[in-house]
Amino acid sequence: MITQFFGIKTIGACILQLALVISLAPLLQGLIKTLKARFQRRIGPPIWQPYTDLAKYWNKLPVASDQASWIFILTPFVVFGAMLFLAVLVPVLGISPLAGWDDLIVMLGVMALARVMSVLAGLDTSSAFGGMGSSREMLVSVLVEPGLLVTLTASAIRAGSTSLSAMSYSALRSQGTFLPASLLTGLAYVFILLAETGRLPVDNPDTHLELTMIHEGMLLEYSGRPLALMHWANWIKQFLLIALFINLFLPWGTTLNTDAFAWVSNSLALTGKFIFAAIGVSVIEMLEPKMRLFLLPRLLMTALLVAVLGMIIPNLFR
């Protein structure tokens, strides 16, 4: 039934991209942490440390609070499953395997589902730290989700479609031109990406200090395999958001050809762009300290306004 509905080639492309994303997402996380340590003149963890962490968590039995309900138990599977679905929906190599189904509203809805389940799981165990992390997560999401919607809508307007593949193809086709609107929306997307993935200056993923943690506060009650799934899901989301940024705002060096040489050159260009993005995130985390919680709305509102400017500027000069 599935084969008749999608086709053999589509299913094969989905499996290939899914395997690529779930295997390389921890590597990107390890690269960012290693580069950050090197920039701070520290040895830091090895680049394969996230794989070691996943193996360690996977070999431990989970321990749950006696206050936890089915929401706490189900959340890691829902969140990880949502990220697996996005792994075949979001274009990584330029075009999504589910081209035509990859609507940006669908992507935002799946991300919202994962966020809501994580927030409910943080509240479910009656932990003070979990509730604090959940409330802070909702505060950030109120400004992050509209900013991400406006940023992607600006790209959708230029492409004439809300399909992520069409937006990526439009950016690739116009890669020889310099658009101020793309510069503004790309800048806004960077701030939104840092907030969505829980990185500095919005959140500090390397600490469990109760005064600063947001995303980590919702994971304090998890252990064992559920904790591995939650961390893995967050790394997959980080990988996909960076891949979307590369396809929409850094299309240079990629060709529209489909021969073997073009496939190899596009893969090398994509690898270089991921390394460039990892260096950028590491530099930002090295230079920017953790921002006070009450200053986060100012930062995220600025990103939202910049995204709005990027969306309306092309209409002003028609």
C-alpha positions in Angstrom: 0.0 0.0 0.0 2.8 2.5 0.9 4.8 1.5 -2.1 1.8 2.1 -4.4 1.1 5.5 -2.8 4.6 7.0 -2.8 6.7 4.8 -5.2 9.9 2.9 -4.7 12.2 5.8 -5.5 10.4 8.1 -3.0 10.6 5.4 -0.2 14.3 4.8 -1.0 15.1 8.5 -0.9 13.2 8.8 2.5 15.2 5.9 4.0 18.5 7.4 2.7 17.9 10.9 4.0 16.5 9.5 7.3 19.7 7.4 7.8 21.8 10.4 6.9 20.2 12.7 9.3 20.0 10.4 12.4 23.6 9.3 11.9 25.1 12.7 11.3 23.1 14.8 13.8 25.2 13.7 16.8 28.4 14.3 14.8 27.3 17.9 14.2 26.7 18.4 17.9 30.1 16.9 18.7 31.8 19.2 16.1 30.2 22.3 17.6 31.3 21.3 21.2 34.8 20.5 20.0 35.2 23.7 18.0 33.9 25.8 20.9 36.4 24.2 23.3 39.3 24.8 20.8 38.3 28.5 20.4 38.3 28.8 24.2 41.8 27.2 24.3 40.5 24.0 26.0 41.0 20.4 25.0 37.3 19.7 25.3 35.5 16.5 24.4 36.2 14.4 21.3 34.1 15.0 18.2 32.4 11.5 18.7 31.4 12.2 22.3 27.6 12.4 21.6 27.7 8.9 20.2 29.4 7.7 23.4 26.8 9.5 25.5 24.0 7.9 23.5 25.5 4.5 24.0 25.9 5.2 27.8 22.3 6.3 28.2 21.0 3.4 26.0 22.7 0.8 28.3 21.0 2.2 31.5 17.6 1.4 32.8 15.2 4.3 33.1 14.0 5.6 36.4 10.7 7.5 36.6 9.1 9.5 39.4 6.2 8.0 41.2 4.3 11.1 40.2 4.8 10.5 36.5 1.9 9.6 34.3 1.6 8.2 30.8 2.5 11.6 29.4 6.0 11.4 30.9 6.5 7.9 29.5 5.1 8.6 26.1 6.8 12.0 25.4 10.3 10.7 24.4 8.7 8.5 21.7 6.4 11.3 20.4 9.3 13.8 20.3 11.7 11.4 18.6 9.0 10.3 16.2 8.2 13.9 15.3 11.9 14.6 14.6 12.1 11.4 12.4 9.1 12.6 10.4 10.8 16.0 10.0 14.0 14.2 8.9 12.3 13.1 5.7 10.2 16.2 5.3 12.8 18.9 5.5 15.1 19.3 2.4 18.7 18.4 3.3 20.2 17.8 -0.2 18.2 20.6 -1.8 14.9 18.7 -2.5 12.8 16.9 0.1 12.0 13.2 -0.6 8.4 14.2 0.2 8.4 17.1 -2.2 4.8 18.4 -2.5 4.0 17.3 1.0 6.8 19.4 2.7 4.6 22.4 3.6 6.2 24.8 6.1 3.0 24.9 8.2 3.3 21.1 8.6 6.8 21.5 9.7 5.9 24.2 12.3 3.0 22.1 13.5 5.1 19.0 14.1 7.7 21.1 15.9 4.9 22.6 18.1 3.7 19.1 18.9 7.1 18.1 20.1 7.5 21.3 22.2 4.0 20.9 23.8 4.8 17.3 24.8 8.1 18.2 26.2 6.5 21.0 28.3 3.8 18.7 29.6 6.4 16.1 30.5 8.4 18.7 32.4 5.2 19.5 34.4 4.1 15.9 34.8 6.5 14.8 37.5 5.7 17.7 39.9 9.3 18.8 39.9 10.0 22.4 40.6 12.9 22.5 38.1 10.8 20.8 35.5 8.0 23.3 35.9 10.4 26.2 35.8 12.0 24.9 32.6 8.6 24.3 31.0 7.4 27.8 31.8 10.5 29.3 30.4 10.2 27.2 27.3 6.7 28.5 26.7 7.9 32.1 27.2 10.6 31.6 24.5 8.2 29.7 22.1 5.7 32.6 22.1 8.3 34.7 20.3 10.3 32.1 18.5 7.4 30.4 16.6 6.0 33.7 15.1 9.6 34.7 14.1 10.2 31.3 12.4 6.9 31.5 10.6 7.5 35.1 9.3 11.1 34.1 8.3 9.9 31.1 6.3 6.9 33.0 4.9 9.3 35.6 3.5 11.1 32.8 1.6 7.7 31.3 0.6 6.6 34.7 -0.9 9.7 34.9 -3.1 9.2 31.3 -4.2 5.5 31.6 -4.7 4.9 28.4 -2.7 4.9 27.2 0.9 6.7 24.0 -0.1 10.1 23.8 1.5 11.5 22.2 -1.6 10.1 25.0 -3.8 11.6 27.6 -1.5 15.0 25.8 -1.6 14.8 25.5 -5.4 13.9 29.2 -5.7 16.9 30.2 -3.5 19.2 27.9 -5.6 17.9 29.3 -8.9 18.6 32.9 -7.7 21.9 32.2 -6.0 23.7 34.7 -8.3 21.7 37.6 -7.0 22.1 39.5 -3.8 18.8 40.3 -2.1 18.7 42.6 1.0 15.5 40.8 2.0 17.4 37.5 2.1 20.1 39.1 4.3 17.5 40.4 6.8 15.5 37.1 7.0 18.8 35.1 7.2 19.9 37.2 10.1 16.6 36.8 11.9 16.8 33.0 11.2 20.2 32.8 13.0 18.7 34.2 16.2 15.7 32.0 15.9 17.9 28.9 15.3 19.9 29.6 18.5 16.7 29.9 20.5 15.1 26.8 19.0 18.1 24.7 19.7 18.7 26.0 23.2 22.1 27.6 22.6 23.8 30.7 23.9 22.9 33.5 24.4 19.3 32.2 24.8 20.1 29.0 26.8 23.2 27.2 27.9 23.1 23.5 27.0 26.2 22.7 29.0 24.9 23.5 32.5 22.1 22.4 34.8 22.2 25.5 37.0 18.6 26.2 37.9 19.1 30.0 37.4 19.9 29.6 33.7 18.5 26.3 32.3 15.5 26.2 30.0 15.5 23.1 27.8 17.6 21.0 30.2 15.1 21.7 33.0 12.5 19.7 31.2 14.9 16.7 31.0 16.1 16.5 34.6 13.7 13.7 35.5 14.6 11.5 32.4 17.3 8.8 32.5 18.3 5.8 30.4 16.9 5.3 27.0 14.2 8.0 27.2 16.9 10.5 27.9 18.9 9.3 24.9 15.8 9.7 22.7 15.3 13.3 24.0 18.9 14.3 23.4 19.0 12.6 20.0 15.7 14.4 19.0 17.1 17.8 19.9 20.3 17.1 17.9 18.2 16.0 14.9 16.2 19.3 15.1 19.4 21.3 15.3 20.7 19.4 12.2 17.5 20.0 10.2 17.3 23.7 11.1 20.9 24.3 10.0 20.2 22.3 6.8 17.2 24.5 6.1 19.3 27.6 6.7 21.9 26.4 4.3 19.3 25.6 1.6 17.5 28.9 1.9 20.2 31.4 2.7 23.5 29.8 1.6 22.7 28.2 -1.8 26.1 29.2 -3.3 28.3 26.4 -4.7 25.4 24.1 -5.4 24.3 23.2 -9.0 20.9 22.1 -10.4 22.5 19.3 -12.4 21.7 15.7 -11.6 24.7 13.8 -12.9 27.2 12.0 -10.7 29.8 14.8 -10.7 27.2 17.3 -9.7 26.1 15.0 -6.9 29.6 14.7 -5.5 30.3 18.4 -5.8 27.0 19.3 -4.1 27.8 16.8 -1.3 31.2 18.4 -0.7 29.7 21.9 -0.8 27.0 20.9 1.7 29.7 19.4 4.0 31.7 22.6 3.9 28.6 24.7 4.7 27.8 22.5 7.7 31.3 23.0 8.9 31.0 26.7 8.3 27.7 26.8 10.3 29.3 24.8 13.1 32.1 27.3 13.3 29.6 30.2 13.3 27.6 28.7 16.2 30.8 28.0 18.1 32.0 31.5 17.7 28.7 33.0 18.8 28.7 30.8 21.9 32.3 31.7 22.7 31.7 35.5 22.4 28.1 35.8 23.8 27.4 35.1 27.5 24.1 33.8 28.7 21.5 36.5 28.4 19.2 37.4 31.4 15.8 35.7 31.1 13.9 39.0 31.1 16.0 40.3 28.2 15.2 37.4 26.0 11.9 38.9 24.7 13.8 42.0 23.5 16.3 39.8 21.5 13.6 37.6 20.0 11.3 40.6 19.3 14.2 42.2 17.4 14.6 39.0 15.4 10.9 39.0 14.6 10.9 42.7 13.5 14.0 42.0 11.3 12.1 39.1 9.7 9.1 41.3 9.1 11.3 43.9 7.4 12.7 41.1 5.2 9.2 40.1 4.2 7.8 43.5 3.4 10.9 45.1 1.7 10.5 43.4 -1.7 6.8 44.6 -1.8 7.9 48.2 -1.1 10.2 48.5 -4.1 8.1 46.8 -6.8 
